[in-house]
């Protein structure tokens, strides 16, 4: 193959990859083409707790709330409060779920929530004041939008 033909081939390949990436990001930003499902059985907000929905729009529709530049979802509790969280995956791909310091790879390992799964996070006491990141720890097509959740623990 001649040098000019190689250059043309490389340019065409770069244009194709760029166009594919642009279309993919557009579809993800618009909800991924309707890949979300209805809530699985048992996907309910715990009494005095919080419900996190993992979907093709992020955690609790974080894409529409300005993630990743704006924190979402935001859970605010008082120091010493018991925290109950249910996570439901209504997407067609698996997602991870972690909360720095309270429910992360150092305390529970990697957590994968498969499509249709309802995960009851074991109740924990928010014993340390501060802001703790809520995030997905496994790669997925909307990973960037699932990195900016916060658990805010206010001092008593």
C-alpha positions as CSV (number, residue, x, y, z in Angstrom):
1,X,0.0,0.0,0.0
2,X,1.3,3.4,-0.9
3,X,2.0,6.1,1.7
4,X,-0.8,8.3,0.5
5,X,-3.3,5.5,0.7
6,X,-2.2,4.7,4.2
7,X,-2.7,8.4,5.2
8,X,-6.2,8.4,3.7
9,X,-7.1,5.1,5.4
10,X,-5.9,6.5,8.8
11,X,-7.8,9.7,8.4
12,X,-11.0,7.8,7.5
13,X,-10.6,5.6,10.5
14,X,-10.1,8.5,12.8
15,X,-13.2,10.2,11.4
16,X,-15.3,7.0,11.8
17,X,-14.1,6.5,15.4
18,X,-14.8,10.2,16.2
19,X,-18.3,10.0,14.7
20,X,-19.1,6.8,16.6
21,X,-17.9,8.3,19.9
22,X,-19.9,11.5,19.3
23,X,-23.1,9.5,18.5
24,X,-22.6,7.2,21.5
25,X,-22.2,10.2,23.9
26,X,-25.2,11.9,22.4
27,X,-27.4,8.8,22.9
28,X,-26.1,8.3,26.5
29,X,-26.9,12.0,27.3
30,X,-30.4,11.5,25.9
31,X,-31.0,8.4,28.0
32,X,-29.2,5.7,26.0
33,X,-32.1,5.1,23.6
34,X,-34.6,3.9,26.1
35,X,-32.6,1.1,27.7
36,X,-34.0,1.6,31.2
37,X,-36.4,-0.9,32.7
38,X,-39.2,-0.6,35.3
39,X,-38.3,-1.0,39.0
40,X,-37.6,-4.5,40.1
41,X,-39.6,-6.2,42.8
42,X,-38.4,-5.0,46.2
43,X,-37.0,-1.7,44.9
44,X,-38.5,0.6,47.6
45,X,-37.2,3.3,49.7
46,X,-36.3,2.0,53.2
47,X,-38.2,3.6,56.1
48,X,-36.2,6.7,57.1
49,X,-33.7,5.8,54.4
50,X,-32.6,6.5,50.9
51,X,-33.3,5.0,47.5
52,X,-30.6,5.0,44.7
53,X,-31.6,4.1,41.2
54,X,-28.8,3.1,38.8
55,X,-29.9,3.6,35.3
56,X,-28.7,4.7,31.9
57,X,-29.0,8.2,33.3
58,X,-26.6,7.6,36.2
59,X,-27.4,7.4,39.9
60,X,-30.9,9.0,40.4
61,X,-30.6,10.6,37.0
62,X,-27.3,12.3,37.7
63,X,-26.9,13.2,34.0
64,X,-29.9,15.5,34.2
65,X,-28.6,17.1,37.5
66,X,-25.3,18.3,36.1
67,X,-23.0,15.4,36.9
68,X,-20.0,15.1,36.8
69,X,-19.4,18.8,37.5
70,X,-22.2,19.0,40.1
71,X,-22.6,16.5,42.9
72,X,-25.6,14.1,42.5
73,X,-27.2,12.4,44.3
74,X,-26.6,14.1,47.7
75,X,-27.6,12.3,50.9
76,X,-27.5,14.4,54.0
77,X,-27.5,12.9,57.5
78,X,-26.5,13.9,61.0
79,X,-23.4,12.5,62.7
80,X,-24.5,9.4,64.7
81,X,-27.5,8.7,62.5
82,X,-28.1,5.2,61.2
83,X,-28.1,5.2,57.4
84,X,-30.2,2.8,55.3
85,X,-29.8,2.7,51.6
86,X,-31.3,0.6,48.9
87,X,-29.7,0.5,45.4
88,X,-31.7,-0.8,42.4
89,X,-30.2,-1.3,39.0
90,X,-32.8,-0.7,36.2
91,X,-30.1,-0.5,33.4
92,X,-29.1,-3.2,31.0
93,X,-25.5,-3.2,32.2
94,X,-24.0,-3.8,35.6
95,X,-22.9,-0.9,37.9
96,X,-20.9,-0.7,41.0
97,X,-21.8,1.1,44.3
98,X,-19.4,2.5,46.8
99,X,-19.4,5.2,49.6
100,X,-15.9,6.3,50.6
101,X,-15.1,5.4,54.2
102,X,-18.5,3.7,54.9
103,X,-19.0,1.2,52.1
104,X,-16.0,1.0,49.8
105,X,-13.5,-1.4,48.5
106,X,-11.5,-1.2,51.7
107,X,-14.5,-2.2,53.8
108,X,-16.6,-4.5,51.5
109,X,-14.6,-5.0,48.4
110,X,-15.9,-4.4,44.9
111,X,-19.7,-4.3,44.8
112,X,-21.4,-5.1,41.5
113,X,-25.2,-4.5,41.0
114,X,-26.3,-6.5,38.0
115,X,-29.3,-5.5,35.9
116,X,-32.6,-6.0,37.8
117,X,-30.8,-6.4,41.1
118,X,-31.9,-4.8,44.4
119,X,-29.1,-4.3,46.9
120,X,-29.8,-3.5,50.5
121,X,-26.7,-1.8,51.9
122,X,-26.2,-3.0,55.4
123,X,-27.2,-0.2,57.8
124,X,-24.3,1.8,59.2
125,X,-23.9,4.6,61.6
126,X,-22.5,7.8,60.1
127,X,-19.9,8.3,62.8
128,X,-17.6,10.7,61.0
129,X,-18.6,14.2,59.9
130,X,-17.7,15.3,56.4
131,X,-18.5,14.7,52.7
132,X,-18.0,11.2,51.3
133,X,-18.0,10.3,47.6
134,X,-20.7,8.0,46.3
135,X,-19.5,6.3,43.1
136,X,-19.5,3.4,40.7
137,X,-16.3,1.4,40.9
138,X,-16.7,-0.7,37.8
139,X,-16.5,0.6,34.2
140,X,-19.7,1.1,32.3
141,X,-20.7,3.4,29.4
142,X,-22.0,6.1,31.8
143,X,-19.2,5.7,34.4
144,X,-18.3,9.4,34.4
145,X,-21.8,10.4,35.5
146,X,-21.7,8.0,38.4
147,X,-18.7,9.5,40.2
148,X,-20.1,12.6,41.9
149,X,-22.6,11.5,44.5
150,X,-22.1,12.7,48.1
151,X,-23.0,11.5,51.5
152,X,-22.8,14.6,53.7
153,X,-22.6,13.9,57.4
154,X,-23.2,17.0,59.4
155,X,-21.8,17.3,62.9
156,X,-24.3,17.3,65.8
